[in-house]
Amino acid sequence: GGEQQRVAMARVIAAEPRLILADEPTANLDDAAARQVEELLRAQVAFGRAVVVATHDRRLYGAGDLILDLHQTVV
């Protein structure tokens, strides 16, 4: 699983998009691999790309400039 995620990230980055949408980019990764993905996404921002991440992984919360925490309320 982790290798497939890294290959998918490499394909996206090679295309040099202005916007990267990442859905659970660290799912099923160990801590070291998750840190690598986080650093890779941060580097994309440094290159002027916008990065939007949807995640349940609280390790990524500190990586963002803006964090939206969504909750579902059952009435």
N, CA, C and O atoms as a MOPAC input file, in Angstrom:
PM7 MOZYME 1SCF
protein

 N      0.80300 1    -1.20200 1     0.00000 1
 C      0.00000 1     0.00000 1     0.00000 1
 C      0.84000 1     1.25700 1     0.00000 1
 O      0.56600 1     2.18400 1    -0.76300 1
 N      1.86900 1     1.30700 1     0.85200 1
 C      2.69800 1     2.49800 1     0.94600 1
 C      3.44600 1     2.79600 1    -0.33700 1
 O      3.59400 1     3.95500 1    -0.72300 1
 N      3.91500 1     1.75700 1    -0.99300 1
 C      4.64800 1     1.95400 1    -2.25100 1
 C      3.71800 1     2.52100 1    -3.31500 1
 O      4.12000 1     3.39200 1    -4.08700 1
 N      2.49100 1     2.04100 1    -3.36300 1
 C      1.51900 1     2.56100 1    -4.33000 1
 C      1.22500 1     4.03800 1    -4.07800 1
 O      1.07000 1     4.81500 1    -5.02000 1
 N      1.14900 1     4.42100 1    -2.80400 1
 C      0.89600 1     5.82200 1    -2.47900 1
 C      2.05900 1     6.69900 1    -2.91700 1
 O      1.85000 1     7.79900 1    -3.43000 1
 N      3.27500 1     6.22500 1    -2.71900 1
 C      4.44500 1     7.00800 1    -3.13100 1
 C      4.50300 1     7.15400 1    -4.64900 1
 O      4.84900 1     8.22000 1    -5.15800 1
 N      4.16700 1     6.09400 1    -5.36700 1
 C      4.15300 1     6.16000 1    -6.83500 1
 C      3.08300 1     7.13900 1    -7.29500 1
 O      3.31400 1     7.92100 1    -8.21700 1
 N      1.91900 1     7.10400 1    -6.66500 1
 C      0.84300 1     8.03500 1    -7.03400 1
 C      1.28000 1     9.47700 1    -6.78500 1
 O      1.00900 1    10.35300 1    -7.60700 1
 N      1.95100 1     9.73400 1    -5.66500 1
 C      2.44100 1    11.07900 1    -5.36300 1
 C      3.47400 1    11.50800 1    -6.40400 1
 O      3.45900 1    12.65300 1    -6.85500 1
 N      4.35500 1    10.61200 1    -6.78100 1
 C      5.38000 1    10.93700 1    -7.77400 1
 C      4.73700 1    11.29500 1    -9.11500 1
 O      5.18600 1    12.22300 1    -9.78800 1
 N      3.69400 1    10.57000 1    -9.50300 1
 C      3.00600 1    10.86600 1   -10.76500 1
 C      2.35600 1    12.24400 1   -10.72900 1
 O      2.40500 1    12.98600 1   -11.71000 1
 N      1.75600 1    12.57900 1    -9.61100 1
 C      1.10900 1    13.88700 1    -9.47800 1
 C      2.14900 1    14.98900 1    -9.55500 1
 O      1.97100 1    15.96500 1   -10.28300 1
 N      3.22400 1    14.83900 1    -8.81700 1
 C      4.25100 1    15.87800 1    -8.75400 1
 C      4.94800 1    16.04900 1   -10.10300 1
 O      5.30100 1    17.16600 1   -10.48200 1
 N      5.14400 1    14.96400 1   -10.81800 1
 C      5.78800 1    15.03900 1   -12.13200 1
 C      4.96700 1    15.87500 1   -13.10300 1
 O      5.52000 1    16.48900 1   -14.01500 1
 N      3.65700 1    15.90300 1   -12.91400 1
 C      2.78300 1    16.68100 1   -13.79700 1
 C      2.83000 1    18.17900 1   -13.47300 1
 O      2.30400 1    18.98700 1   -14.23800 1
 N      3.44000 1    18.55300 1   -12.37000 1
 C      3.59700 1    19.93800 1   -11.92500 1
 C      2.27200 1    20.71100 1   -11.91000 1
 O      2.16800 1    21.77600 1   -12.51900 1
 N      1.25900 1    20.17400 1   -11.21300 1
 C     -0.02200 1    20.88100 1   -11.16800 1
 C      0.05800 1    22.10500 1   -10.26400 1
 O      0.92700 1    22.18500 1    -9.39500 1
 N     -0.83500 1    23.04300 1   -10.46500 1
 C     -0.90100 1    24.21900 1    -9.59300 1
 C     -1.65000 1    23.89200 1    -8.31000 1
 O     -1.47000 1    24.56600 1    -7.29600 1
 N     -2.49100 1    22.85800 1    -8.34700 1
 C     -3.29400 1    22.43700 1    -7.20300 1
 C     -3.17000 1    20.93600 1    -7.02600 1
 O     -3.33500 1    20.17600 1    -7.98000 1
 N     -2.88100 1    20.51200 1    -5.81100 1
 C     -2.81900 1    19.09000 1    -5.48600 1
 C     -3.91400 1    18.80600 1    -4.46200 1
 O     -3.96500 1    19.43000 1    -3.40200 1
 N     -4.78400 1    17.86100 1    -4.79200 1
 C     -5.80900 1    17.39100 1    -3.87100 1
 C     -5.38700 1    16.00900 1    -3.38700 1
 O     -5.25500 1    15.08200 1    -4.18600 1
 N     -5.17700 1    15.87000 1    -2.09400 1
 C     -4.69800 1    14.60500 1    -1.53900 1
 C     -5.72000 1    14.06600 1    -0.54400 1
 O     -5.98900 1    14.69300 1     0.48000 1
 N     -6.28200 1    12.91500 1    -0.84600 1
 C     -7.26200 1    12.27500 1     0.01700 1
 C     -6.57200 1    11.16600 1     0.79800 1
 O     -6.18400 1    10.14100 1     0.23800 1
 N     -6.42700 1    11.38700 1     2.09200 1
 C     -5.78200 1    10.42200 1     2.99400 1
 C     -4.39500 1     9.98900 1     2.48500 1
 O     -4.15200 1     8.79500 1     2.31300 1
 N     -3.49300 1    10.93900 1     2.24700 1
 C     -2.18800 1    10.58200 1     1.67800 1
 C     -1.30300 1     9.75100 1     2.60000 1
 O     -0.34800 1     9.12900 1     2.13300 1
 N     -1.59900 1     9.72900 1     3.89800 1
 C     -0.76100 1     8.95600 1     4.81800 1
 C     -1.46400 1     7.71700 1     5.35600 1
 O     -0.95400 1     7.06500 1     6.26700 1
 N     -2.62800 1     7.38300 1     4.80500 1
 C     -3.36300 1     6.20800 1     5.27500 1
 C     -2.52600 1     4.94600 1     5.10400 1
 O     -1.92700 1     4.72200 1     4.05300 1
 N     -2.49400 1     4.14800 1     6.12400 1
 C     -1.79400 1     2.85600 1     6.11800 1
 C     -0.28100 1     2.96800 1     5.96800 1
 O      0.37200 1     2.00200 1     5.57300 1
 N      0.28300 1     4.12900 1     6.27700 1
 C      1.73800 1     4.28200 1     6.22500 1
 C      2.29800 1     4.26400 1     7.64000 1
 O      1.63300 1     4.68200 1     8.58800 1
 N      3.53100 1     3.77600 1     7.77400 1
 C      4.17900 1     3.86200 1     9.07700 1
 C      4.62600 1     5.30900 1     9.31500 1
 O      4.53300 1     6.14500 1     8.41700 1
 N      5.10500 1     5.59700 1    10.51600 1
 C      5.45600 1     6.97600 1    10.86600 1
 C      6.49700 1     7.58200 1     9.93800 1
 O      6.37600 1     8.73900 1     9.53700 1
 N      7.51700 1     6.80700 1     9.59800 1
 C      8.59700 1     7.33300 1     8.74800 1
 C      8.07600 1     7.67600 1     7.35700 1
 O      8.39400 1     8.73600 1     6.81800 1
 N      7.28900 1     6.79800 1     6.78300 1
 C      6.74800 1     7.04700 1     5.44400 1
 C      5.75900 1     8.20500 1     5.47500 1
 O      5.71000 1     8.99800 1     4.53500 1
 N      4.96700 1     8.31400 1     6.54700 1
 C      4.01400 1     9.42300 1     6.67300 1
 C      4.76100 1    10.75200 1     6.74600 1
 O      4.32200 1    11.74100 1     6.15900 1
 N      5.88100 1    10.78300 1     7.45800 1
 C      6.68600 1    12.01600 1     7.52600 1
 C      7.23500 1    12.37700 1     6.15500 1
 O      7.28000 1    13.55500 1     5.80000 1
 N      7.64800 1    11.39200 1     5.38500 1
 C      8.15300 1    11.65700 1     4.03700 1
 C      7.07000 1    12.27700 1     3.15300 1
 O      7.33400 1    13.21400 1     2.39900 1
 N      5.86400 1    11.75100 1     3.25100 1
 C      4.74900 1    12.29300 1     2.46200 1
 C      4.45300 1    13.71100 1     2.91700 1
 O      4.24000 1    14.59400 1     2.08600 1
 N      4.43800 1    13.94300 1     4.22400 1
 C      4.20000 1    15.29200 1     4.74100 1
 C      5.26000 1    16.26400 1     4.22600 1
 O      4.92200 1    17.36300 1     3.78400 1
 N      6.52000 1    15.88200 1     4.27400 1
 C      7.60500 1    16.74300 1     3.78700 1
 C      7.46100 1    16.99800 1     2.28200 1
 O      7.71500 1    18.10500 1     1.80800 1
 N      7.06000 1    15.98900 1     1.55200 1
 C      6.87000 1    16.12900 1     0.11300 1
 C      5.75400 1    17.13300 1    -0.18700 1
 O      5.89000 1    17.96800 1    -1.08200 1
 N      4.65900 1    17.05200 1     0.56000 1
 C      3.56300 1    17.99400 1     0.36200 1
 C      3.97800 1    19.41200 1     0.75000 1
 O      3.62300 1    20.37100 1     0.06400 1
 N      4.72300 1    19.54900 1     1.83800 1
 C      5.22300 1    20.87500 1     2.23400 1
 C      6.12700 1    21.46400 1     1.15400 1
 O      6.08000 1    22.66400 1     0.88400 1
 N      6.94100 1    20.62600 1     0.54500 1
 C      7.83700 1    21.09700 1    -0.51200 1
 C      7.04100 1    21.61600 1    -1.70300 1
 O      7.45900 1    22.56800 1    -2.36100 1
 N      5.90700 1    21.00200 1    -1.98100 1
 C      5.09100 1    21.46000 1    -3.10100 1
 C      4.55800 1    22.86500 1    -2.84700 1
 O      4.47400 1    23.67600 1    -3.77000 1
 N      4.20200 1    23.15100 1    -1.61100 1
 C      3.75800 1    24.50500 1    -1.25200 1
 C      4.91000 1    25.48300 1    -1.45000 1
 O      4.70300 1    26.59900 1    -1.92700 1
 N      6.10400 1    25.07800 1    -1.09300 1
 C      7.27200 1    25.93600 1    -1.27400 1
 C      7.52000 1    26.24800 1    -2.75800 1
 O      8.09500 1    27.28400 1    -3.09400 1
 N      7.08000 1    25.34000 1    -3.64000 1
 C      7.20800 1    25.56300 1    -5.08500 1
 C      6.04300 1    26.37400 1    -5.63700 1
 O      5.93400 1    26.55200 1    -6.85000 1
 N      5.18000 1    26.86400 1    -4.76700 1
 C      4.08300 1    27.70800 1    -5.20300 1
 C      2.80600 1    26.97600 1    -5.55500 1
 O      1.89100 1    27.56600 1    -6.13100 1
 N      2.73000 1    25.70900 1    -5.22000 1
 C      1.52700 1    24.93500 1    -5.50500 1
 C      0.59000 1    24.97200 1    -4.29900 1
 O      1.04100 1    25.02700 1    -3.15500 1
 N     -0.69500 1    24.94300 1    -4.56100 1
 C     -1.67600 1    24.84600 1    -3.48700 1
 C     -1.91400 1    23.37000 1    -3.20500 1
 O     -2.02700 1    22.56300 1    -4.12700 1
 N     -1.98900 1    23.02500 1    -1.93100 1
 C     -2.20300 1    21.63200 1    -1.52900 1
 C     -3.40000 1    21.58500 1    -0.58500 1
 O     -3.44000 1    22.28300 1     0.42900 1
 N     -4.37200 1    20.75000 1    -0.93600 1
 C     -5.54000 1    20.52400 1    -0.08800 1
 C     -5.51900 1    19.05500 1     0.31400 1
 O     -5.46300 1    18.16700 1    -0.53700 1
 N     -5.56500 1    18.81300 1     1.61300 1
 C     -5.48600 1    17.44700 1     2.13700 1
 C     -6.73800 1    17.14500 1     2.95200 1
 O     -7.11100 1    17.91100 1     3.84000 1
 N     -7.37800 1    16.02900 1     2.64500 1
 C     -8.46800 1    15.50400 1     3.46600 1
 C     -7.88700 1    14.32100 1     4.22800 1
 O     -7.39000 1    13.37000 1     3.62400 1
 N     -7.94900 1    14.38000 1     5.56700 1
 C     -7.30600 1    13.33100 1     6.34400 1
 C     -7.94600 1    13.16000 1     7.71000 1
 O     -8.56500 1    14.07700 1     8.25000 1
 N     -7.78200 1    11.97200 1     8.25100 1
 C     -8.11200 1    11.69700 1     9.64300 1
 C     -6.82500 1    11.63800 1    10.46700 1
 O     -6.87300 1    11.48500 1    11.68700 1
 N     -5.69000 1    11.75700 1     9.80800 1
 C     -4.37800 1    11.62300 1    10.43700 1
 C     -3.99600 1    12.93000 1    11.12700 1
 O     -3.62200 1    13.90100 1    10.47100 1
 N     -4.09200 1    12.94400 1    12.42300 1
 C     -3.79800 1    14.15600 1    13.19000 1
 C     -2.33000 1    14.58000 1    13.09100 1
 O     -1.98900 1    15.71200 1    13.43200 1
 N     -1.47200 1    13.68900 1    12.63200 1
 C     -0.06200 1    14.06500 1    12.45300 1
 C      0.08000 1    15.16100 1    11.41000 1
 O      1.04800 1    15.92100 1    11.44600 1
 N     -0.85900 1    15.25800 1    10.48900 1
 C     -0.78400 1    16.26200 1     9.42800 1
 C     -1.38100 1    17.60500 1     9.83800 1
 O     -1.21300 1    18.59100 1     9.11900 1
 N     -2.06000 1    17.66600 1    10.95300 1
 C     -2.74400 1    18.90100 1    11.34000 1
 C     -1.78500 1    20.08000 1    11.45100 1
 O     -2.14700 1    21.19100 1    11.06100 1
 N     -0.60300 1    19.88300 1    11.95900 1
 C      0.35000 1    20.97200 1    12.11100 1
 C      0.99600 1    21.41400 1    10.81400 1
 O      1.71200 1    22.41500 1    10.79300 1
 N      0.76000 1    20.69500 1     9.74100 1
 C      1.41000 1    21.00600 1     8.47400 1
 C      0.67300 1    22.07900 1     7.68100 1
 O      1.22200 1    22.63700 1     6.73100 1
 N     -0.56000 1    22.36700 1     8.06400 1
 C     -1.36400 1    23.26600 1     7.24400 1
 C     -1.32000 1    24.71100 1     7.67600 1
 O     -1.05600 1    25.02300 1     8.83700 1
 N     -1.58600 1    25.59700 1     6.71700 1
 C     -1.75900 1    27.01700 1     7.00900 1
 C     -3.16800 1    27.27800 1     7.52200 1
 O     -3.39300 1    28.18900 1     8.31900 1
 N     -4.10900 1    26.47100 1     7.05700 1
 C     -5.50800 1    26.59400 1     7.45000 1
 C     -6.03800 1    25.19600 1     7.69500 1
 O     -5.87100 1    24.30900 1     6.85800 1
 N     -6.67200 1    24.99500 1     8.83100 1
 C     -7.20400 1    23.68000 1     9.17800 1
 C     -8.70100 1    23.81600 1     9.42000 1
 O     -9.14000 1    24.61800 1    10.24600 1
 N     -9.46900 1    23.03000 1     8.69800 1
 C    -10.90900 1    22.96900 1     8.90600 1
 C    -11.22500 1    21.61300 1     9.50700 1
 O    -10.94700 1    20.58200 1     8.89600 1
 N    -11.79600 1    21.60500 1    10.68400 1
 C    -12.14800 1    20.37100 1    11.37600 1
 C    -13.65500 1    20.19800 1    11.25200 1
 O    -14.42100 1    20.94300 1    11.86300 1
 N    -14.07800 1    19.22800 1    10.47300 1
 C    -15.49100 1    19.01600 1    10.19200 1
 C    -16.07400 1    17.95100 1    11.11300 1
 O    -15.45900 1    16.91100 1    11.34700 1
 N    -17.25400 1    18.22300 1    11.62500 1
 C    -17.94400 1    17.28600 1    12.49400 1
 C    -19.35600 1    17.09400 1    11.97600 1
 O    -19.96700 1    18.02000 1    11.44300 1
 N    -19.86400 1    15.89400 1    12.13700 1
 C    -21.25000 1    15.63100 1    11.78000 1
 C    -22.04900 1    15.55400 1    13.06600 1
 O    -21.70500 1    14.80000 1    13.97600 1
 N    -23.09200 1    16.31700 1    13.13800 1
 C    -23.94400 1    16.31700 1    14.30800 1
 C    -25.22500 1    15.56400 1    13.96600 1
 O    -25.91000 1    15.89600 1    12.99800 1
 N    -25.53900 1    14.56300 1    14.75300 1
 C    -26.75100 1    13.79100 1    14.54100 1
 C    -27.83500 1    14.37100 1    15.42400 1
 O    -27.66000 1    14.51100 1    16.63400 1
 N    -28.94700 1    14.70200 1    14.81300 1
 C    -30.05300 1    15.32400 1    15.56000 1
 C    -31.14300 1    14.31700 1    15.78800 1
 O    -32.16300 1    14.63800 1    16.39700 1

